[in-house]
């Protein structure tokens, strides 16, 4: 992968949570807001969209794995996670 290309994690949500109806990662639900606070604590996180988290191109593979594993543990919200 080119160092100029950002990396991302795409999230597929359980029914009712995805965008646009549930607004995905941008929902105002308290658990999701807490989840966002954890995600933005990683300095490699560039921005968060309803179904995607963009990380710096230079992010270590283990950071992507850690974030992906963290999201997968949110089984009340997340159906699947794909590192791109």
C-alpha positions as CSV (number, residue, x, y, z in Angstrom):
1,X,0.0,0.0,0.0
2,X,1.3,3.4,-0.9
3,X,2.3,5.6,2.0
4,X,0.2,8.4,0.5
5,X,-3.1,6.4,0.8
6,X,-5.0,6.5,4.0
7,X,-6.2,3.3,5.6
8,X,-9.7,2.7,6.8
9,X,-11.9,0.4,8.7
10,X,-15.4,-0.2,7.4
11,X,-18.1,-1.1,9.8
12,X,-21.3,-3.1,9.1
13,X,-23.9,-2.6,11.8
14,X,-26.6,-4.7,13.3
15,X,-30.2,-3.9,12.1
16,X,-31.4,-0.5,13.2
17,X,-28.0,1.0,13.9
18,X,-26.6,1.7,10.5
19,X,-26.7,4.9,8.5
20,X,-28.9,6.7,7.7
21,X,-31.7,5.4,10.0
22,X,-29.5,4.8,13.1
23,X,-26.7,7.1,11.9
24,X,-24.0,4.5,12.6
25,X,-21.0,5.8,14.4
26,X,-22.5,9.3,14.5
27,X,-25.6,8.4,16.5
28,X,-26.3,10.4,19.6
29,X,-26.8,7.3,21.7
30,X,-24.6,7.5,24.8
31,X,-22.8,4.1,24.2
32,X,-21.8,5.2,20.7
33,X,-20.6,8.6,22.0
34,X,-18.4,6.8,24.5
35,X,-17.2,4.5,21.7
36,X,-16.2,7.6,19.7
37,X,-14.3,9.1,22.6
38,X,-12.2,5.9,22.7
39,X,-11.7,5.9,18.9
40,X,-10.5,9.5,18.7
41,X,-8.1,8.9,21.5
42,X,-5.9,7.1,18.9
43,X,-3.7,9.7,17.3
44,X,-3.7,7.8,14.0
45,X,-7.5,8.3,13.6
46,X,-8.1,11.1,11.0
47,X,-11.8,11.2,10.8
48,X,-14.9,9.1,11.5
49,X,-17.9,8.8,9.1
50,X,-21.1,6.9,9.9
51,X,-19.8,3.6,8.6
52,X,-16.0,4.2,8.4
53,X,-13.0,5.2,10.4
54,X,-10.1,6.7,8.5
55,X,-6.6,6.4,9.8
56,X,-3.3,7.9,8.8
57,X,-1.5,6.1,6.0
58,X,1.5,5.5,8.3
59,X,-0.6,3.8,11.0
60,X,1.0,0.6,12.2
61,X,-0.9,-2.6,11.2
62,X,-1.2,-3.5,14.9
63,X,-3.1,-0.2,15.5
64,X,-5.6,-1.2,12.8
65,X,-5.9,-4.7,14.3
66,X,-6.4,-3.2,17.8
67,X,-9.2,-0.8,16.6
68,X,-10.8,-3.5,14.5
69,X,-10.8,-6.0,17.5
70,X,-12.2,-3.3,19.8
71,X,-15.1,-2.6,17.3
72,X,-15.8,-6.4,16.9
73,X,-16.3,-6.7,20.7
74,X,-19.2,-4.2,20.4
75,X,-21.5,-7.0,19.4
76,X,-24.6,-5.0,20.4
77,X,-23.7,-2.6,17.6
78,X,-21.4,-4.2,15.1
79,X,-22.1,-7.0,12.7
80,X,-18.7,-7.0,10.9
81,X,-15.5,-5.0,10.5
82,X,-13.3,-4.9,7.4
83,X,-9.8,-3.3,7.4
84,X,-9.2,-1.7,4.0
